[in-house]
């Protein structure tokens, strides 16, 4: 059995080719217009950087110093890395009670600097985004984006929570997650210390 185009298919292909050639300027114009719109859209969008970290959930030894004898919550599973507790910690990481202090701290401690302007199209991008040239506005926008894009998920079959965020400034993205992890550990230690004192 032979494969190929028959006379009818060849005539149709020839007809399409002639049609395209007759309208070549329209086709070229539409192509250039679409490409130009795509380039303008690309230039108006800021560069986005993603940062990621992991937090391991460690269970607490309930028998330490006889806590299981005097602590009313001992033996209830509140101190172990169970699936339910991992989900609870996930919600705590994403909650405003943790992100609020992180934002306040970073707004105080972050020096306003412009994000990286690398690439051959840096000047065009700056022309399309005049606000990106103000260090203070740029820093606040980068912090707000890191806060708004924060996500946390449990790595399957582990006690590990993977945390990610995105920002227009790579340094702010990394600092946001590092500060978030530090604040989370600090709050956990404070809660355990308070519980120990009450016990």
Order of alpha helices (4+ residues) and beta strands (2+ residues): alpha-alpha-beta-alpha-alpha-alpha-alpha-alpha-beta-beta-alpha
